Amino acid sequence: MSVEKEITEKTLYDYQEGDLKAIFKYLDENPDNSNLLYQLPTGGGKTVVFSEIAKRYIEKTKKKVVVLTHRIELSLQTSKMLHGFGVNNKIINSDVKELIDQDEYMCFVAMVETLNNRLQEEKVEIKNIGLVIIDEAHYNSFRKLFKYFEDAVILGVTATPLSSNIKLPMKDNYKKLIIGESIASLIEKKFLAKANMYNYDVSLQTLKLGISGDYTVKSSDELYGNHSMLGKLLNAYTEIAQGTKTLIFNNGINTSRYVYETFKKAGHNIRHLDNKNTASERKEILEWFSNTPDAILTSVSILTTGFDEPSVETIILNRATRSLTLYFQMIGRGSRYLPNKEEFTVVDMGNNVARFGMWEAPVDWQEIFHFPDFYLENIKNDEEIEREFVYEMPQDLRDEFSKSENIEFDIKAEYKKSFANGEKSKLVLEKSIEQHAQICVENAEDVFDARILAKKLKEEISYRVRQYSYCIMNNTKNYKEWLEEDYERKLRSKISKKFAARM
């Protein structure tokens, strides 16, 4: 029962009616130019709510309404929804050079760039505007239009009232924020599906932050395009999502192409989509995705808005982001509720859940709206997140060490013990190497077998070295790399000595 699809009945749900009352109460009690922001989660039916607002506002005030979007697909969807509510509207697109017929319409839907160009050229002047509705209001492209609508009320609508630009907070443009229903409540009322979240610990220390405050495409491509991460992704899909309709989000086109090739080679039904595809290719790919039960679609962030495919069963975040908005948008693409789809799966390969919390967890949007700097400064950094990682040996690898009763070794606990005893900190790594050598020897026929097993411990060695470097407060990349190489060399030597002693 997707909220967006229920337009045939033109009835609003209780929570939407409640929000409408709050919005109109504010509009009645405040002067014409006091702007308002309205928050409602993705899938809660924002378009439904503001279509009804447009309808009631026109009836009540006899003034015109302009709805602004930032993408052509959103303009078309919005126009269609407004028509469904009986609001006769005209789309101002690139074909519209002048508005000769503006008296025939009380409502206009426009893309930001197009309307901005027409207003600058002074080709278009819409008279008697009372209300401007801005969809996806967290984008900053809308700000340039505010000066043209100084006498109108601006109603911004968004799932995440946090500006996409840290230097341009939303509170500068909107006087008040009205909060809609929470994700948890929409799940409980069966408007949204429940998310089953799985996360794989990933070391993100090689990622670099760009000027926008998010990770750069180049550093993301280097990390997520490497052989080991592609293998991790394929394993995650096979373990958790095999055979489900899956949407994979990446940060770079190169990564998405590597994902496509990796999955294709493994025999999976996958397509790749990016902003370089033509409109007809995009249409064909999305139709294929819609009609194919086990389809996998790998893409960059172009499907985060204006894309609605209710049958998506799995979302894989094959990227890290520091954008709360993007986090909610990506997961939201799988959250549509259907009678045969009460739950969906989210696989996080970018520590995003550790950074932002669970998707359905309560969020204090008022605090984020009023104090965005404080919120952004307190987002967990990657080193903090990684300190909390706990390495768990994969079951198939654990099976190769089946002759060893205990394979655990707690670096932090050993470090505390050594410190209390006044021993050198290096002793901790020596004990760890001894334990690793022991389990390799116990499970091998000869020295060659044991060395092969030692190579398979690479990920655990890396984890132990990282834990050790946190303990001694030396966390530089070069030092950790040197420690890992030194550890592996000493482990090989220790294994050889143990076999020699046997002889």
C-alpha positions in Angstrom: 0.0 0.0 0.0 2.4 2.7 -1.2 1.2 6.0 0.1 2.1 7.7 -3.3 0.0 5.3 -5.2 -3.2 5.8 -3.3 -4.2 8.9 -5.2 -7.2 7.4 -6.9 -9.3 7.7 -3.7 -8.1 11.3 -2.9 -8.3 10.5 0.8 -5.6 11.4 3.2 -4.5 9.3 6.1 -4.9 10.5 9.6 -1.3 11.5 10.1 -1.4 13.5 6.8 -4.6 15.3 7.9 -3.0 16.1 11.2 0.1 17.6 9.4 -2.2 19.6 7.0 -4.0 21.1 10.0 -0.7 22.2 11.6 0.5 23.7 8.3 -2.7 25.7 7.6 -2.8 26.8 11.2 0.7 28.3 10.8 -0.2 29.9 7.4 -3.3 31.5 8.9 -1.5 32.9 12.0 1.6 34.2 10.2 2.3 37.0 7.7 2.7 36.2 4.0 6.4 36.0 3.8 7.1 33.7 6.8 8.5 30.5 5.3 7.8 27.1 6.7 9.6 23.8 6.4 7.8 20.4 6.6 9.5 17.1 7.3 8.1 13.7 6.3 10.1 10.5 5.7 10.6 9.1 2.2 7.6 7.0 1.5 5.3 8.9 3.8 3.6 10.6 0.9 5.1 14.1 0.7 3.7 14.6 -2.8 0.2 13.6 -1.7 0.3 16.1 1.2 1.5 19.0 -0.8 -0.9 18.3 -3.6 -3.7 18.5 -1.1 -2.2 21.7 0.3 -2.1 23.3 -3.2 -5.7 22.3 -3.8 -7.0 23.7 -0.5 -4.8 26.8 -0.6 -6.1 27.8 -4.1 -9.7 27.2 -3.0 -9.2 29.2 0.1 -7.2 32.2 -1.1 -7.8 32.3 -4.8 -4.1 32.8 -5.2 -1.7 30.9 -7.4 0.7 28.1 -6.3 4.1 27.3 -7.8 5.7 23.9 -7.1 9.5 23.7 -7.6 11.4 20.5 -8.2 15.1 19.9 -9.2 14.6 17.0 -11.6 12.5 16.5 -14.7 11.1 13.1 -13.5 9.9 14.8 -10.3 8.2 17.6 -12.3 6.2 15.0 -14.3 5.3 12.9 -11.2 4.2 16.0 -9.3 2.1 17.4 -12.2 0.4 14.0 -12.5 -0.3 13.8 -8.8 -1.7 17.4 -8.8 -4.1 16.5 -11.7 -5.1 13.4 -9.6 -6.2 15.9 -6.9 -8.1 18.0 -9.4 -5.5 20.8 -9.5 -5.2 21.9 -13.1 -1.5 22.7 -13.6 1.0 23.6 -16.3 4.7 22.4 -16.4 7.2 25.2 -17.1 9.9 23.2 -18.9 12.6 24.2 -21.4 9.9 24.3 -24.2 8.0 27.0 -22.5 9.5 30.3 -23.5 6.6 32.6 -22.5 3.4 32.2 -20.4 0.7 33.5 -22.7 -1.9 31.2 -21.2 -1.1 31.8 -17.5 -4.7 33.0 -16.7 -5.9 29.5 -17.5 -4.0 27.9 -14.6 -3.8 28.4 -10.9 -0.9 26.1 -10.4 2.5 25.8 -12.1 5.2 23.1 -11.8 8.7 24.1 -12.7 12.3 23.0 -12.6 14.6 25.3 -10.7 17.0 26.0 -13.5 14.3 26.5 -16.2 12.3 28.9 -14.1 15.4 30.8 -13.0 16.4 31.3 -16.6 12.9 32.5 -17.6 12.7 34.9 -14.7 16.2 36.3 -15.4 15.3 36.8 -19.1 12.1 38.5 -17.8 10.1 36.3 -20.3 7.9 34.9 -17.6 6.2 36.7 -14.8 3.6 34.7 -12.8 1.0 37.1 -11.2 -0.8 36.6 -8.0 1.4 33.9 -6.4 0.6 33.2 -2.8 2.4 30.0 -2.1 5.6 28.4 -3.4 6.1 24.7 -2.6 9.7 23.4 -2.8 10.1 19.6 -3.1 13.4 18.1 -1.7 14.0 21.5 -0.1 17.4 20.5 1.4 19.0 21.1 -2.0 20.5 24.6 -2.3 19.7 25.2 -5.9 16.4 26.7 -4.8 17.9 29.6 -2.9 18.5 31.7 -6.0 14.7 31.8 -6.6 13.7 33.1 -3.2 14.3 36.7 -4.2 11.5 36.5 -6.9 8.9 35.3 -4.3 9.4 37.8 -1.5 5.7 38.4 -1.2 4.7 34.7 -1.2 4.9 32.1 1.5 7.5 29.4 0.8 6.8 25.9 2.0 9.8 23.6 1.9 9.2 19.9 2.0 11.9 17.3 2.8 12.6 14.0 4.5 15.8 15.4 6.0 15.8 19.1 7.1 19.5 19.4 6.9 21.1 21.6 4.1 23.3 19.9 1.5 25.7 22.8 2.1 27.2 23.2 5.6 27.6 27.0 5.0 24.0 27.6 4.1 21.8 26.3 7.0 18.1 25.9 6.4 17.1 27.9 9.4 18.3 31.0 7.5 15.5 30.6 5.0 12.7 29.0 7.1 11.2 30.3 10.3 9.7 27.1 11.6 9.9 23.3 11.1 6.8 21.1 11.3 7.7 17.4 11.9 5.6 14.7 10.3 5.2 11.0 11.3 8.3 9.1 12.2 9.7 6.1 10.3 9.1 3.8 13.2 5.4 4.9 13.4 5.0 4.5 9.6 6.4 0.9 9.9 4.0 0.1 12.7 1.0 1.4 10.7 2.2 -0.6 7.7 2.9 2.3 5.4 6.6 1.4 5.3 8.3 -1.9 5.2 10.5 -3.0 8.1 14.3 -2.9 7.4 16.5 -5.9 8.3 19.9 -4.3 8.6 23.2 -6.1 8.1 26.5 -4.4 8.3 30.0 -5.5 7.3 32.9 -3.7 9.1 35.0 -1.9 6.5 38.2 0.0 7.0 37.7 3.4 5.5 40.9 5.1 6.5 42.0 5.5 2.8 38.9 7.6 2.0 39.4 11.3 1.5 36.8 14.0 2.3 36.1 16.5 -0.5 35.1 20.1 -0.5 31.4 19.1 -0.2 32.1 17.4 3.1 31.5 13.9 1.7 34.0 11.3 0.5 35.6 11.9 -2.9 34.6 9.7 -5.9 38.3 9.1 -6.6 39.2 7.7 -3.2 35.9 5.7 -3.1 36.7 4.2 -6.5 40.1 3.2 -5.3 38.7 1.5 -2.2 35.5 -0.1 -3.5 37.0 -1.0 -6.9 39.7 -3.2 -5.4 39.6 -6.9 -5.7 39.1 -7.6 -2.0 36.2 -5.2 -1.6 34.5 -6.5 -4.7 34.9 -10.1 -3.3 33.4 -8.9 0.1 30.4 -7.4 -1.7 29.8 -10.5 -3.8 30.0 -12.7 -0.6 27.6 -10.4 1.2 25.1 -10.6 -1.6 25.4 -14.4 -1.8 25.1 -14.8 2.0 22.2 -12.4 2.5 20.4 -11.4 -0.6 20.8 -14.1 -3.2 17.9 -14.2 -5.7 16.2 -11.0 -4.4 15.5 -7.9 -6.4 18.5 -5.8 -5.4 19.6 -2.2 -5.8 23.3 -1.4 -5.3 24.4 2.2 -4.6 28.1 3.1 -5.4 29.9 6.4 -5.2 31.7 6.2 -8.6 30.8 5.0 -12.1 34.1 3.0 -12.2 33.1 1.1 -9.1 29.6 0.4 -10.4 31.1 -1.0 -13.7 33.5 -3.3 -11.7 30.5 -4.5 -9.6 28.6 -5.2 -12.8 31.6 -7.2 -14.2 32.1 -9.1 -10.9 28.5 -10.1 -10.6 28.1 -11.0 -14.3 31.1 -13.3 -14.1 29.6 -15.0 -11.1 26.5 -15.7 -13.2 24.1 -13.1 -11.7 21.4 -11.2 -13.5 22.7 -7.7 -13.3 22.6 -4.3 -15.2 24.5 -1.1 -14.7 23.0 2.4 -14.9 24.6 5.8 -14.6 23.9 9.4 -15.8 25.6 8.8 -19.1 22.8 6.4 -20.2 20.3 8.0 -22.7 16.7 8.5 -21.7 15.6 5.5 -23.7 18.4 3.2 -22.3 17.4 4.3 -18.8 13.7 3.6 -19.5 14.6 0.1 -20.9 16.9 -0.7 -17.9 14.3 0.4 -15.3 11.6 -1.6 -17.1 13.8 -4.7 -17.1 14.5 -4.1 -13.4 10.8 -3.8 -12.6 9.8 -7.0 -14.5 12.7 -9.3 -13.5 12.2 -11.0 -10.0 16.0 -11.6 -9.3 17.2 -8.4 -11.0 20.3 -6.6 -9.6 20.8 -3.0 -10.6 24.1 -1.3 -9.8 24.2 2.5 -10.1 25.6 5.7 -8.8 23.4 8.0 -6.7 21.0 8.8 -9.6 18.2 6.7 -8.2 18.0 8.4 -4.8 15.1 10.7 -5.8 12.2 10.5 -8.3 12.6 6.7 -8.6 9.9 4.5 -7.2 10.1 0.7 -7.6 8.1 -0.8 -4.8 9.2 -4.4 -5.5 12.9 -3.7 -4.5 13.7 -6.3 -1.7 17.4 -5.5 -1.0 19.4 -2.3 -0.8 23.2 -2.6 -0.7 25.1 0.6 0.3 28.4 -0.2 -1.4 29.7 3.1 -0.4 30.3 5.3 2.6 28.7 8.7 3.0 28.7 11.5 5.5 25.4 12.8 4.2 22.5 12.0 6.4 20.1 12.9 3.6 21.7 10.5 1.2 21.7 7.7 3.8 17.9 8.1 4.3 17.3 8.4 0.5 19.2 5.3 -0.4 17.5 3.1 2.2 14.1 4.7 1.4 14.3 3.2 -2.1 13.5 -0.2 -0.6 11.1 0.8 2.0 7.8 0.7 0.0 5.2 -1.5 1.7 3.3 -4.1 -0.3 0.9 -6.8 1.0 3.5 -9.4 0.0 6.5 -7.3 1.2 6.4 -6.3 4.8 10.2 -6.4 5.2 13.2 -5.5 3.1 17.0 -6.0 3.6 19.7 -3.4 3.9 23.4 -4.4 3.5 25.8 -1.7 4.7 29.3 -1.9 3.3 30.3 1.6 4.4 29.9 1.8 8.2 26.9 4.1 7.6 24.7 2.5 10.3 27.5 3.1 12.8 27.8 6.7 11.6 24.1 7.6 11.6 22.3 5.0 13.7 19.5 2.6 12.6 17.3 3.8 9.8 14.1 3.6 11.9 15.7 5.1 15.1 14.3 8.3 16.4 16.0 11.5 15.1 15.7 14.9 16.7 15.0 16.9 13.6 14.3 20.1 15.5 17.8 20.0 17.0 19.4 19.3 13.6 17.4 22.1 12.0 18.2 24.7 14.7 21.9 23.6 15.3 23.1 21.9 12.1 26.8 22.8 12.9 26.6 21.0 16.2 25.1 17.9 14.5 27.7 17.9 11.7 30.6 18.3 14.0 29.5 15.4 16.1 29.1 12.8 13.3 31.3 9.9 14.3 34.6 9.8 12.4 35.9 6.7 10.7 38.7 6.1 13.2 36.2 6.2 16.1 33.9 3.7 14.3 36.7 1.4 13.5 37.9 1.3 17.1 34.6 -0.4 18.0 35.0 -3.1 15.3 35.2 -6.7 16.5 36.7 -9.1 14.0 34.8 -12.3 13.6 36.4 -15.1 11.6 34.2 -16.2 8.7 32.8 -19.7 9.3 34.4 -21.3 6.2 37.8 -20.0 7.5 37.1 -21.1 11.1 36.4 -24.6 9.6 40.0 -24.7 8.4 41.2 -24.3 12.0 38.8 -27.0 13.3 41.6 -28.8 15.2 42.2 -25.8 17.4 39.8 -25.4 20.3 40.4 -21.7 20.8 41.3 -19.2 18.1 40.6 -16.0 20.1 43.2 -13.5 21.2 42.2 -10.2 22.8 44.9 -7.6 22.0 43.4 -4.9 24.3 43.1 -7.3 27.3 46.7 -8.5 26.7 48.0 -5.0 26.4 46.4 -4.0 29.7 48.0 -7.1 31.4 51.4 -6.3 30.0 51.1 -2.7 31.0 50.2 -3.6 34.5 53.2 -6.0 34.7 55.5 -3.3 33.4 56.4 -5.3 30.3 57.3 -3.9 26.9 54.2 -3.3 24.7 55.9 -5.2 21.8 55.4 -8.4 23.9 51.7 -8.3 23.1 52.4 -8.7 19.4 54.9 -11.5 20.1 52.2 -13.4 22.0 49.7 -12.8 19.2 52.2 -14.2 16.6 52.9 -17.2 18.9 49.1 -17.9 19.1 48.6 -17.6 15.3 51.6 -19.8 14.6 50.3 -22.4 17.0 46.9 -22.7 15.3 48.5 -22.8 11.8 50.8 -25.7 12.9 47.9 -27.6 14.6 45.8 -27.6 11.4 48.5 -28.3 8.8 50.3 -31.4 7.6 53.5 -29.6 6.8 55.2 -26.2 6.8 53.8 -25.4 3.3 50.2 -26.0 4.4 50.8 -23.9 7.5 52.1 -21.0 5.5 49.0 -21.1 3.3 46.8 -21.0 6.4 48.9 -18.0 7.7 48.2 -16.1 4.5 44.4 -16.6 5.0 44.8 -14.8 8.4 45.6 -11.5 6.7 42.4 -9.7 7.6 42.6 -10.8 11.3 46.3 -9.8 11.4 45.3 -6.4 10.1 42.6 -6.1 12.8 45.0 -7.1 15.6 47.7 -4.7 14.4 45.1 -1.9 14.3 43.9 -2.7 17.8 47.6 -2.7 19.0 48.3 0.7 17.3 45.2 2.2 19.1 46.6 0.9 22.4 50.0 2.5 21.9 48.5 5.7 20.4 50.4 5.4 17.2 47.9 5.1 14.4 49.7 6.4 11.4 49.2 4.5 8.1 52.9 3.9 7.4 53.5 2.5 10.9 50.5 0.1 10.7 51.6 -1.1 7.2 55.2 -1.7 8.5 53.8 -3.5 11.6 51.7 -5.8 9.4 54.6 -6.7 7.2 56.8 -7.3 10.2 54.0 -9.5 11.8 53.6 -11.6 8.7 57.4 -12.1 8.3 57.7 -13.1 12.0 54.7 -15.5 11.7 56.3 -17.3 8.8 59.6 -17.6 10.7 57.8 -18.9 13.9 55.9 -21.5 11.8 59.2 -22.8 10.3 60.8 -23.0 13.8 57.8 -25.0 15.2 58.1 -27.5 12.4 61.9 -27.7 12.8 61.4 -28.4 16.5 59.0 -31.3 15.6 61.7 -32.9 13.5 
